[in-house]
Amino acid sequence: MALREQGHMCKTGIFHISHVDGWKREQYIFKDRSGGNARAAGGRHKNSHGIAGLLAGVRYVGGNRELYLNQAMELTDYFLEELRKIPSIQVYGDLECTTRTPVVALNAAHMGSSELAFALNENYGICVRAGAHCAPLMHEALGTGDKGAVRFSFSHMNTMEEVESAVKALQDICS
């Protein structure tokens, strides 16, 4: 039986890969709060699907992080510029900030966030996230605790046509 091993240190512990006769076995050893090791091998960890997803994401992005982020930010900047032309839309956050993420939170003056999200999905096929986004303190600070917000998230996989469709849908709904 041929055995080849490699391990990678990270802040939370060790990511360990063993190759046995061509089969790959991944093992994660995490430091628990007491300083001891909490070992989790192949699927026995409580969040193994989350770890696998994170690993797949890191592998997918590879060395293209800046490229993907720049593409997403171009779409976000265009979206924000067009939203300024719709008076009944309120966008949250510092729009002049140069270090923002490709996420836009907004509300329409005449409807709740859930109602707006439903209209976007039902009438235009646009999927967004509505509500408090597991961030009640943020909504308290923004003054949106009672209504939440609609969140658009852009990535390098979105197209300018999709962003233009979202702007047109918001114009139609808010006119």
N, C-alpha and C positions, 0 to 999 in steps of 0.2 A: 504494500500500500504506500503510494507516494504522498507525502505530507509537506505542504509548503504553507508557511504562516507569515502574516504581516499584521502589525498593529499600528494604530494611529492615536496619538494623544490629543485630547481636546480638554477644554476647561472643566467639563462635567465628568470626564473619565476617559475610558479607552474604548475605541471602536476596533474590534479585532476580527480579522478575516482569516479563515483557514480553508485551504484547498486540499481536498482529499480525493485522490483518483479522479480529478476533473470536476468533482462536485464542490460547490462553494458553500461554506457555512459561515454566516455572519454572527458575531457575538458582541454584545455590548456590556461593558462593565462600568457602572456609574458609581460615583462617590455619593454616599448618602449623607445626611446632615451631620451624623456623628463622626464622619471621617472614614467609616468602614465602606466596604464594597457591597453593592447590591448587584448581583450578577443576573443577567437576563440573556438567554440564548434563544435563537431562532423563534419567534412567536410566543414565547412565554412571558415577555415583558407586557405590562398592562397597556402600553401604547405602542406596540410594535408596528401597527399600521401607520401611525403618525411618524415614527422614525423612518420607516421605509419610504413614505411619501416625501419627507424632507430630503432624504438621501437621493431619491429620484430627481427632485427639483434641483438640487445642487449639481448633479451630473448633467441635467438638461441645460442649465444656464451656462455651466462651464466658464469659459473666458469671455462670454458675450454679455456680461452684466451691464456694462456701460451702454452698449449698443441697444439692448432691450429697454433699459430705463430711458434713454434718449428718445426712442421711438414712442414710448408710452407718454412721455412728457410733452412731446409735440402735439399729440392728440388732445391731451389734457389742456394745454395752453389754448388751442383752438376752441375747444368746448367752452372754456371759461370766457374767452373773448366774445363768443356768440351769446352766452347767457347774459352778458351785460346789456344786451339789446332787448331782453324780455323783462319789462318793469315789475311784473308780479312774481318773479323768481328771486328768492333770497339765497345767496350762496354764503356758506359759513367758512371761516378760516381767513388767514392772511393771504390775500390774493397777490400781493406784491412780493411775497417771500420767494426767494430763488432756490430754496432747499426743500420745497414741498414734495409730497409723493403724488403719484398719478391717481389720486382719489378725490372726488368732489362730493361734498355734502350740501344738500339744498332743500328748500321747501317752496311750495307754491302758496301764495297768499290766501287763496280761496278754498283750499282743501287740505286734509290731513296727509301725512306721509304715506300711510297705508293705502289710502284712496288713490293718490298719485301713482304709487308703484303698481297698483292693480290696473289702472288705466293704461299705463305704459306697456304692461305685459299683455293684457287682453286685446287692446286695440292696435298695438304696434309691434308686438313680439319682442319687446325690450325688457330684459331681466335686470332688476336693480334690487337693492336691499333697503327695506324701510324699517323704521322703529328706532330703538335705543342702541342697537349694535353692541350690546353687552358693555356699554360705557355710560352708565347713568350719571356719573359725576361730570363727564364731559358735556352731556346734555343739560345738566343743571347749570353749568358755567355758561353755556350758549343760550340758555333760556328756552330750550326746546324740550324740556322734560315732559310736558303734557302731550306733545305732538310728535316728538322724534324728528327724524330727517330721512331724506332719500339719499342713498349713497350710490354714486356711479364709480366704478373702479375700472381703470383702463390698463391695458397691457400691450406688449408688442404684437400680440395676435389680433388686436382690433384693427379696423381699417378706417380711413377717413370717411368713407361712405357710411359706415355704422355710426360714427360720431355725428355726421350731418343728419342722419335719420333721427337720432336722439334729439338733436336741436329742433328739428322740424316737428317732432312729436310734442315736445314741450311747448313750442309756439302754438300748435293747434289746441292743446289742452288748456293753456293759460290765456288764450285770447278771448 
